[in-house]
Amino acid sequence: MASQNVPLSSGRTNTSKAAISGLNLNLKPIDEYIFEGFQKQFLRIFEARSVWVSSTDKLPALKRLFEDGAKSYPYAFFTLNSWTESTERGNNTESARRGRLVALSDDQIRGFRMHSLAVDFAVTVEFVTNDYREILRYARRWLMARRRGHFNFDVAYGLSHFGISVVPSESITFPQKEGDAENIPEYVATADLIIRGHISDETVVEQQIKDTVQITGLLKEEPKPGTEVWRFRRSAVRPEMNENVESESNES
């Protein structure tokens, strides 16, 4: 399973009052990294470059895909069809309101929390090549990778980790195109899949981290001779302060 690491220094500049005072960070949302991660995973499995499209006119997307050189085969188009909130994975209310810790300041006193939702992305994949044998090879790899779970990958977003599962369709279609003697013949394989991912706010909010929790045992009555009262000092951040036990009184 491949892993995509997210640099938390990336993203657009946040010019809000909270950001200026150092209270939050503006980062790329996790869904953008998930889409990039799926492209990398697709390249590993099928050795085909890909591009996301948002229109039936795929020519602009094709130019973006091959802006560094001449057009080459095979390649793939990804079309994002829908987003659906998933109610089966985790507690969306908790993750949307409270969020999860994704970064710590250098002094480990301040943390930054990301608010997210579990979302299923419906995607259509069109695989294009000029070799019909390549289409059949692609169909074999698709079905085998689906059964083996090779589409799945990980996204490490700061201190948090997200396992992204992909559910490909069980069938692939091969739409027939009209013959054109003037152009190179192209063959297309079309299939659908669901990316079980997440979306997040672009802004991660600062939160003060409690460095030490002190618990003192109290008695309703005055301690009797020979009674011991203990204080526990614990820190979730500094290992050297993980536990320190002090005896207030000790009589043998």
Summary of the structure (lengths in Angstrom):
residues: 252
radius of gyration: 26.6
end to end distance: 59.0
largest distance: 103.1
contacts: 666
relative contact order: 0.18
helix: 21%
strand: 38%
